[in-house]
Amino acid sequence: MTAPPPSLKGRALRLLSTREHSRAELQRKLQPFEQVAGTLAPVLDELQAKGFISEQRALESIVHRRSAKFGASRIRQELQAKGLEPEAVAQAVDQLRQSDLSRARELWRKKFGAPPLDAAERAKHMRFLASRGFDGDTIRRVVSGSDDD
């Protein structure tokens, strides 16, 4: 005898138990399991009313998890992909940009530790930081070793 498949609420709670999710993200993940049209929205409304779904917590969680490894541009892209409010995303990105230089320096120091010896190595350092979502000015200042914050 097999157990019945989990309900939409059960699936949502299982997803929320692993990490914070935005409402839009949960909707996208649970949509394929909605057997009767219109049953997903009330479930998400109930979970949001009880405080299980919080856009602010989801935003803070992503920023906290990703800020040590990624620049503001990359984090902004991820926040937008999660379907979070544009105003909240813009505010979080503005706060992140204030610490971009120090975070980029720390990441660069862990990865390379020493200034590039030639142009090819310099390009490699710059590509690494660019792939992590740091802007050009920040990358140039980190790789050149400028200390003018």
Long-range contacts (C-beta under 8 A, 24 or more apart in sequence): 5-33, 8-33, 8-34, 8-39, 8-40, 8-43, 9-43, 9-46, 9-47, 12-43, 12-44, 12-47, 12-52, 13-47, 13-52, 16-47, 16-52, 16-53, 19-61, 20-54, 20-57, 20-58, 20-60, 20-61, 20-62, 21-53, 21-58, 21-82, 22-53, 22-55, 22-58, 22-59, 22-82, 22-83, 22-84, 23-48, 23-53, 23-55, 23-83, 24-82, 24-83, 24-84, 25-58, 25-82, 25-83, 26-53, 28-83, 55-84, 55-85, 55-88, 56-88, 58-82, 58-84, 59-84, 59-88, 59-89, 59-92, 63-92, 63-96, 67-96, 67-99, 67-103, 68-103, 68-106, 68-107, 69-107, 69-132, 70-132, 70-133, 71-96, 71-100, 71-103, 71-104, 71-129, 71-132, 71-133, 71-134, 71-135, 71-138, 72-96, 72-97, 72-100, 72-133, 72-134, 72-135, 73-133, 73-134, 73-135, 74-132, 74-133, 75-133, 77-133, 100-134, 100-135, 100-138, 101-138, 101-141, 101-142, 101-149, 102-149, 104-129, 104-132, 104-134, 104-138, 104-139, 104-142, 105-142, 107-132, 108-142, 108-143, 115-143, 115-145, 116-143
